[in-house]
Amino acid sequence: MPRINEHYLNLQASYLFAEVKRRTQAFREAHPDARVISLGIGDVTRPLPPAVVHALEEAAREQGRAETLKGYGPYVGYDFLRAEIAAHDFGSRGVDVAVDEIFVSDGGKSDSANLQEIFATDCVVALMDPVYPVYADSNVIAGRSGRADASGRYAGFTYLPCTAENDFLPALPDRRVDLIYLCYPNNPTGAVMTREALQRWVDYARAHEATILYDAAYEAYIRDADVPHSIYEIAGAREVAIECRSFSKSAGFTGLRLAYTVVPREAHGRTARGEPVSLNTLWLRRTSTKSNGAPYIVQKAAAAVYTPDGLKQVRTLIDYYMENAAIIRDGLMAAGLTVYGGHNAPYLWVRTPAGLSSWEFFDKLLTDAHVVGMPGSGFGPSGEGYFRLTAFGSREQTEEAVARISARL
């Protein structure tokens, strides 16, 4: 038998989302008449924007004609989409990103997991805590973590606690690190990072020759004018930062799967001998080796997001979900819970009632209110005592879930 990659054995016993699904399914089977409402995973419920649907239909018809058939596309994405991304997502904010710095993919989760592959296995990783599990798990699999201790912390990682006491903004590392994972607007806490705070991280990365892997998947939900939408709005960031974005939550593409990563030409790593190497070149090589690119029809649908109608329709989607966030936030606060987030992000980070752990509160809400959320401890040790709810449900489900929770606290 071939030897396995034993780093997989260092992963926590169960992936958070799989465990939530398992417990929810067990409850449904034991209580078949219960009507369970899920505000747990960040999956959308509103239909795709009409402009996107029209583009999908047109692109599908193109594939049905020999003269317009598209087979294998560019590994890195079609230029028609990359140009729209450069112009609208960055150029409109005064940020210069070139088309050849944009890499289109089949999803932000894939990019978040795969970026670590272009770095050495002995790189020291700094993770926000709590954190989206994929950042940690992909580095565990790569062999950078060692085994977890009883609290769930991996000895090989540097943890950056994000708690109410520091406004969910981590302190700079107290040891040398190579890779820094930042996510703002944050999943799971819903916090945002000010321009000044983000500048400190960029300055730190430049001074210590670190690379920031910046997840901006929820930037479309930012409402405050002083909150940056991209790390490249910060001076010096092009030298030290890679940014990931997604169409999943902004334009409802969770079922279509499309995202992109920006790797500036100025960003470099080094060889063991200290020679600089372009990260853009490495990511291009990795992408062209392991991917045949996202489907043409999905990229055409994404391009429709940037049309005048598409922009308006996406804004309507985002407004709908942010209204849901306000309903959750205001309703649970009125019920006596402490709630964070929901102002510039579609996530609500709720402090569990006194005496209840994250998983105990999960079980209580599932059993008593038939509502599913995400236990904060599943996002990292500093998530213990918190609970995540999402604003991606329907309006009716959201209002009913809040009423049920409030009635059973």
C-alpha positions in Angstrom: 0.0 0.0 0.0 1.2 3.5 -0.7 2.1 5.8 2.2 -0.5 8.5 2.8 0.0 12.2 3.5 -0.1 11.9 7.3 -0.6 15.6 7.7 -4.3 14.9 7.0 -4.4 13.1 10.3 -3.6 16.4 12.1 -6.8 17.9 11.0 -9.5 18.4 13.6 -11.9 15.5 14.0 -14.5 17.0 11.8 -14.8 19.9 9.4 -17.0 22.5 11.0 -19.7 22.7 8.3 -19.8 18.9 7.9 -20.4 18.5 11.7 -23.2 21.1 11.6 -24.8 19.2 8.7 -24.5 15.9 10.6 -26.1 17.2 13.7 -28.8 19.0 11.8 -29.6 15.9 9.8 -29.8 13.7 12.9 -32.3 16.2 14.4 -34.4 16.1 11.3 -34.5 12.4 11.2 -35.5 12.2 14.9 -38.1 15.0 14.5 -39.5 14.7 10.9 -42.3 17.2 11.6 -40.0 20.0 12.8 -39.5 22.8 10.3 -35.8 23.8 10.6 -34.6 27.2 9.5 -30.9 27.5 8.7 -29.0 30.7 9.2 -25.8 28.8 9.4 -23.9 28.4 6.1 -23.5 31.5 4.0 -25.5 30.2 1.0 -27.7 32.7 -0.8 -31.5 32.4 -1.2 -32.4 35.1 -3.7 -32.5 34.4 -7.4 -29.7 35.3 -9.7 -29.9 38.9 -11.1 -31.9 39.0 -14.4 -28.9 40.4 -16.2 -26.8 37.4 -15.2 -29.6 34.9 -16.2 -29.8 36.6 -19.6 -26.1 36.4 -20.1 -26.1 32.7 -19.1 -28.8 32.0 -21.7 -27.0 33.9 -24.4 -23.7 32.1 -23.6 -25.4 28.7 -23.6 -26.9 29.5 -27.1 -23.4 30.4 -28.3 -22.2 27.0 -27.2 -25.0 25.5 -29.3 -23.6 27.0 -32.6 -20.4 25.8 -34.3 -19.4 29.3 -35.2 -19.5 30.6 -31.6 -18.6 27.4 -29.7 -16.0 27.9 -27.0 -13.9 24.9 -25.9 -11.0 25.2 -23.5 -10.5 28.8 -22.4 -7.6 30.7 -21.0 -6.3 29.1 -17.8 -6.4 32.5 -16.0 -9.8 33.7 -17.3 -11.1 35.5 -20.4 -9.8 39.0 -20.9 -13.3 40.3 -21.4 -14.0 39.5 -17.7 -10.6 40.4 -16.4 -10.8 43.8 -18.0 -14.2 44.5 -16.4 -12.8 43.5 -13.0 -9.8 45.8 -13.4 -12.0 48.7 -14.4 -14.9 48.4 -12.0 -13.6 46.7 -8.9 -10.4 48.6 -8.8 -10.2 51.4 -11.3 -13.4 53.0 -10.1 -11.7 53.4 -6.7 -8.5 54.8 -8.0 -6.6 51.5 -7.7 -4.4 50.4 -10.6 -4.6 46.6 -11.2 -3.5 45.2 -14.5 -5.4 42.5 -16.4 -2.5 40.1 -16.2 -2.5 40.4 -12.4 -6.1 39.0 -12.2 -6.6 35.2 -12.1 -10.2 33.9 -12.5 -11.1 30.7 -10.7 -13.9 28.4 -9.8 -14.3 29.9 -6.3 -12.8 31.8 -3.4 -12.6 28.7 -1.2 -10.4 27.0 -3.8 -8.1 30.1 -4.1 -7.9 30.4 -0.3 -6.8 26.8 0.0 -4.5 26.7 -2.9 -2.4 29.9 -2.5 -0.3 28.3 0.2 1.1 25.9 -2.4 3.5 28.5 -3.9 5.2 28.9 -0.6 7.7 26.7 1.2 6.5 24.2 3.8 8.6 25.8 6.5 6.9 29.2 6.2 5.4 30.3 9.5 1.7 31.1 9.2 -0.2 33.7 11.2 -4.0 33.1 11.4 -6.7 35.4 12.7 -8.6 33.6 15.5 -11.5 33.0 14.9 -10.9 32.3 11.3 -12.5 30.7 8.2 -11.5 27.1 8.6 -10.1 26.6 5.1 -7.1 28.9 5.9 -6.0 26.7 8.7 -6.9 23.3 7.2 -5.1 23.9 4.0 -1.9 24.7 5.9 -2.4 21.7 8.2 -2.5 19.5 5.1 0.6 21.1 3.8 2.5 20.2 6.9 2.9 23.6 8.6 1.0 23.0 11.7 1.9 19.9 13.7 -0.9 18.4 15.9 -3.5 20.4 17.7 -3.5 20.7 21.5 -6.5 20.2 23.7 -7.8 23.7 23.0 -7.6 23.1 19.3 -4.6 25.3 18.7 -1.8 24.1 16.4 1.7 24.6 17.7 3.1 25.6 14.2 0.7 28.5 13.7 0.8 32.0 15.2 -2.7 32.9 16.3 -4.0 36.5 16.2 -6.9 36.6 18.6 -9.9 38.7 17.5 -12.2 39.4 20.4 -14.6 42.0 21.6 -11.9 43.4 23.8 -9.8 44.4 20.8 -12.8 45.2 18.5 -12.0 42.0 16.6 -8.8 43.7 15.2 -5.8 41.5 15.9 -2.5 42.8 17.3 0.6 42.5 15.1 2.5 39.2 15.6 5.0 39.0 18.4 7.3 36.6 16.4 8.5 36.4 12.9 5.9 35.1 10.4 5.9 34.6 6.7 2.3 34.3 5.7 -0.5 36.4 7.2 -4.2 35.6 6.6 -6.5 38.6 7.0 -10.2 38.6 6.1 -12.2 41.9 6.0 -15.1 42.4 6.2 -14.5 39.4 8.4 -16.0 36.0 8.3 -17.2 35.1 11.0 -17.2 38.2 13.2 -18.6 40.7 10.7 -15.9 43.2 11.7 -14.1 45.6 9.4 -10.6 47.0 9.4 -10.0 50.8 9.1 -7.6 52.3 6.6 -5.2 53.1 9.4 -5.3 49.6 10.9 -4.7 48.0 7.5 -1.8 50.4 6.9 -0.1 49.1 10.0 -0.3 45.5 8.7 1.1 46.5 5.3 3.9 48.4 7.0 4.6 45.3 9.2 4.7 43.0 6.2 7.1 45.3 4.3 9.4 45.6 7.3 9.4 41.9 8.0 9.3 40.6 4.4 6.0 38.8 5.0 3.1 38.2 2.5 -0.5 39.1 3.4 -3.2 36.8 1.9 -6.1 39.1 2.0 -9.7 37.8 1.7 -12.0 40.5 0.5 -14.9 38.2 -0.5 -17.4 40.5 1.3 -16.2 43.9 0.2 -19.4 44.6 -1.6 -21.2 44.8 1.7 -19.2 47.7 3.1 -21.3 50.7 3.9 -18.9 53.0 5.7 -17.1 55.3 3.4 -13.8 55.3 5.5 -13.5 51.5 5.2 -11.2 50.3 2.4 -12.7 47.8 -0.1 -9.3 46.6 -1.2 -5.9 46.2 0.5 -4.5 47.9 -2.6 -6.0 51.2 -1.5 -3.2 51.1 1.1 0.2 52.5 0.2 2.8 49.7 -0.3 0.3 46.9 -0.4 1.2 45.8 -4.0 4.6 44.7 -2.7 3.3 42.4 0.0 -0.3 41.4 -0.6 -2.4 39.0 -2.6 -6.1 39.6 -2.6 -9.0 37.2 -3.2 -12.5 38.1 -4.2 -15.7 36.2 -5.1 -18.9 36.5 -7.0 -20.6 34.1 -4.7 -22.1 36.3 -2.0 -22.3 39.6 -4.0 -24.0 38.4 -7.1 -25.4 35.1 -5.8 -22.9 32.8 -7.7 -22.7 30.1 -5.0 -24.2 27.6 -7.4 -22.2 28.9 -10.4 -18.8 29.1 -8.7 -16.6 32.0 -9.8 -14.0 34.1 -8.1 -10.6 35.7 -8.7 -7.3 36.4 -7.1 -5.1 39.4 -7.7 -1.3 38.9 -7.6 0.6 42.1 -8.3 3.8 42.0 -10.3 5.6 43.8 -7.4 4.9 40.9 -5.0 7.9 38.6 -4.5 9.0 35.6 -2.5 12.5 34.2 -2.3 14.5 31.1 -2.9 16.5 29.3 -0.2 19.5 31.2 -1.5 17.6 34.5 -1.0 16.9 35.2 -4.7 13.7 37.1 -5.4 10.9 35.3 -7.4 7.7 36.8 -8.7 4.6 35.5 -7.0 2.6 36.4 -10.0 4.8 34.1 -12.1 4.5 31.3 -9.6 0.7 31.6 -9.3 0.4 31.7 -13.2 2.5 28.5 -13.3 0.4 26.8 -10.6 -2.9 27.8 -12.2 -1.9 26.7 -15.7 -0.7 23.4 -14.3 -3.7 22.5 -12.2 -6.7 24.2 -13.8 -8.3 24.5 -17.2 -10.1 27.6 -16.2 -13.7 28.5 -15.2 -16.5 27.8 -17.7 -17.0 30.3 -20.5 -20.8 30.7 -19.8 -20.1 31.4 -16.1 -17.5 34.1 -17.0 -20.0 35.7 -19.4 -22.5 35.7 -16.6 -20.0 37.4 -14.3 -19.2 40.0 -17.0 -22.9 40.9 -17.0 -22.6 41.9 -13.3 -20.7 45.0 -14.5 -23.4 46.2 -16.9 -25.6 49.1 -15.8 -28.5 46.8 -15.1 -26.2 44.2 -13.5 -24.7 46.7 -11.1 -28.2 47.9 -10.0 -29.5 44.4 -9.6 -26.5 43.3 -7.5 -26.9 46.3 -5.3 -30.6 45.3 -4.7 -29.4 41.8 -3.7 -26.9 43.2 -1.3 -29.4 45.7 0.2 -31.9 42.8 0.8 -29.4 40.8 2.7 -28.2 43.7 4.7 -31.8 44.4 5.7 -31.9 40.9 6.9 -28.8 41.6 8.9 -30.5 44.5 10.6 -33.5 42.4 11.4 -31.3 39.8 13.1 -29.1 42.3 14.9 -32.0 44.5 16.2 -34.2 41.5 17.1 -31.6 39.6 19.1 -30.3 42.7 20.9 -33.9 43.5 21.9 -34.0 39.9 23.3 -31.0 40.7 25.5 -28.2 39.1 23.5 -24.9 40.9 22.7 -24.5 41.1 18.9 -21.6 42.2 16.8 -21.3 42.7 13.0 -24.1 43.1 10.5 -23.2 46.7 9.7 -20.7 46.2 6.9 -21.0 42.5 6.5 -23.7 39.8 6.2 -22.6 38.0 9.3 -23.8 38.4 12.9 -21.4 37.4 15.7 -23.5 36.7 18.8 -22.2 36.2 22.3 -23.8 33.0 23.8 -25.8 33.3 27.0 -23.9 32.9 30.2 -23.1 29.3 31.0 -23.5 28.0 27.5 -20.6 27.0 25.3 -20.8 27.6 21.5 -21.9 24.0 20.8 -24.3 24.0 23.7 -26.0 27.1 22.3 -26.1 25.4 18.9 -27.9 22.4 20.3 -30.3 24.6 22.3 -31.3 26.6 19.3 -31.7 23.5 17.2 -33.7 21.7 19.8 -35.8 24.5 21.2 -36.2 26.9 18.3 -35.4 24.6 15.3 -32.9 27.2 14.1 -29.4 26.4 12.8 -26.4 28.6 13.2 -22.6 28.1 13.5 -20.9 27.6 16.8 -18.1 30.1 17.2 -15.6 27.6 18.6 -15.6 25.9 15.2 -13.8 28.9 13.8 -11.0 28.7 16.4 -10.3 28.8 20.1 -11.1 32.5 20.4 -14.5 31.8 18.9 -15.6 29.9 22.0 -18.6 31.7 23.6 -19.8 33.1 20.3 -22.2 32.0 17.7 -22.5 33.0 14.0 -25.7 33.7 12.1 -25.9 34.8 8.4 -28.2 37.2 6.7 -28.5 35.1 3.6 -31.9 33.5 4.4 -35.2 34.6 2.9 -36.9 37.6 4.6 -39.7 35.3 5.9 -37.2 32.8 7.3 -35.1 35.5 8.9 -38.0 37.1 10.7 -39.4 33.8 11.9 -35.9 32.6 13.1 -35.5 35.8 15.1 -38.9 35.4 16.6 -38.3 31.8 17.5 -34.9 32.5 19.1 -36.3 35.5 21.1 -39.2 33.5 22.4 -36.9 30.7 23.7 -34.1 32.5 25.4 
